[in-house]
Amino acid sequence: MKDYSKLNSDLLLQYWKNSMATFYGCIGHGKANANRNQSDFYAGILSERGIKIPEYASDGTYNGEGAI
């Protein structure tokens, strides 16, 4: 497993956006749940760093890096 705590915040934020875009765009419940859980994980790390999570992930990429 990747040590996400060593990644810079900009990259983690992009991972969050990509996992949220995949969560909203996929059809399967399993994939949706996995990406929602992953985005929550990224949000937790970013929040610990004092970074505000946007309300929307408008520029995320479906199945982009960081998505499941």
SVG drawing of the C-alpha trace seen along z (x, -y; Angstrom):
<svg xmlns="http://www.w3.org/2000/svg" viewBox="-25 -25 32 29">
<polyline fill="none" stroke="black" stroke-width="0.4" points="0.0,0.0 1.2,-3.5 2.2,-5.8 -0.2,-8.6 1.1,-10.8 4.3,-11.4 2.5,-12.7 2.1,-16.5 -1.2,-18.1 -1.9,-19.1 -1.6,-15.5 -3.8,-14.2 -6.4,-16.8 -6.3,-15.7 -6.7,-12.1 -9.7,-13.2 -11.2,-14.9 -10.6,-11.8 -12.1,-9.4 -15.2,-11.6 -15.6,-11.9 -15.4,-8.1 -17.9,-7.8 -20.4,-10.0 -19.9,-8.6 -19.8,-4.9 -22.8,-2.5 -21.8,0.3 -22.5,0.0 -19.2,1.7 -17.1,-0.7 -19.0,-3.7 -18.6,-2.6 -14.9,-1.9 -14.3,-5.3 -16.4,-7.1 -14.4,-5.4 -11.1,-6.3 -12.2,-9.9 -13.1,-10.1 -9.6,-8.7 -7.9,-11.4 -10.1,-14.1 -9.1,-12.9 -5.4,-13.3 -6.0,-16.7 -8.1,-17.9 -5.3,-16.9 -3.0,-19.1 -5.5,-22.0 -6.6,-22.0 -10.2,-22.7 -12.0,-20.1 -14.0,-21.7 -17.7,-21.2 -17.5,-19.8 -14.9,-17.9 -15.7,-19.5 -12.3,-19.0 -11.8,-15.4 -11.1,-12.6 -13.2,-9.5 -10.9,-6.5 -8.0,-9.0 -5.0,-8.4 -6.1,-7.9 -9.5,-6.4 -10.3,-2.7"/>
</svg>
